[in-house]
Amino acid sequence: MSHPSKVEILASSKGWVASFLNLLPGLGSGYLYQRRWKPYFLTIAATTIWFALGLFLQGDNEPSQSEQIIGISGLFFISIVTVIESNLAFKKASNILKNENAKIISPVKKGWFK
């Protein structure tokens, strides 16, 4: 029994589910659904750095409303980037798999009229 390739696993997932999971919590959960570990850990690292940067720049002061909006918009930006990237990766994998299957299935016509 052969194991599915990374492209087959990615193409078998639903693109909208991965996008939704990346958007809603904003922590790269869609990457876990797609079994893509490197983008997941990069997303976790980016969010951790964003939080740490906010805490470092804030110091002991209470954050103002504009600083809170900047923090939330940064997390929203990270989540939008992961949504777009996971959807593009899904479409790319689907097209690769579709082209491979078309090459295998398409019969070779022989005769006068090709």
SVG drawing of the C-alpha trace seen along z (x, -y; Angstrom):
<svg xmlns="http://www.w3.org/2000/svg" viewBox="-15 -56 26 58">
<polyline fill="none" stroke="black" stroke-width="0.4" points="0.0,0.0 1.5,-3.3 1.4,-6.4 -0.2,-9.6 2.2,-12.3 2.1,-15.8 0.4,-17.1 -2.3,-14.4 -2.9,-15.2 -3.1,-18.9 -5.4,-18.5 -7.7,-16.2 -8.4,-18.8 -11.1,-21.4 -9.7,-24.8 -12.5,-26.7 -12.1,-24.8 -8.4,-25.6 -9.1,-29.2 -11.8,-29.4 -9.6,-27.8 -6.8,-30.2 -9.1,-33.2 -11.2,-32.5 -8.6,-31.9 -5.8,-33.5 -3.2,-31.1 -2.7,-28.9 -5.1,-26.1 -5.9,-25.6 -2.3,-24.5 -2.8,-21.7 -5.8,-20.7 -3.7,-20.6 -0.8,-18.9 1.6,-21.7 3.9,-22.0 6.4,-24.6 3.8,-27.3 2.1,-26.5 5.2,-27.0 6.1,-30.1 2.6,-31.5 2.9,-30.6 6.4,-32.3 5.0,-35.5 2.1,-35.8 4.5,-35.1 6.9,-37.8 4.0,-40.2 2.8,-39.7 6.3,-39.9 6.9,-43.1 3.7,-44.6 4.6,-43.7 8.1,-45.0 7.1,-48.3 4.2,-48.7 6.4,-48.3 4.5,-48.8 2.0,-51.2 -1.6,-50.4 -2.1,-50.2 -4.1,-53.0 -7.0,-52.4 -4.9,-53.1 -2.2,-50.6 -4.9,-48.0 -6.2,-48.6 -2.7,-48.3 -2.2,-45.0 -5.5,-43.5 -4.9,-44.8 -1.5,-43.1 -3.1,-39.8 -5.8,-40.3 -3.1,-40.9 -1.3,-37.7 -4.6,-35.8 -5.5,-37.3 -2.0,-36.4 -2.4,-32.8 -5.9,-32.6 -4.6,-33.7 -1.5,-31.5 -3.4,-28.3 -6.0,-28.9 -3.3,-29.4 -1.4,-26.3 -4.6,-24.3 -5.4,-25.5 -1.8,-24.8 -1.9,-21.3 -5.3,-20.6 -4.1,-21.7 -0.9,-19.6 -3.0,-16.5 -5.5,-17.2 -2.8,-17.5 -1.1,-14.3 -4.4,-12.4 -5.2,-13.9 -1.9,-12.6 -2.5,-9.1 -6.1,-8.8 -6.0,-10.4 -5.9,-7.6 -3.5,-7.9 -5.5,-8.0 -4.0,-6.2 -5.4,-6.3 -6.1,-8.7 -8.0,-11.3 -6.2,-12.3"/>
</svg>
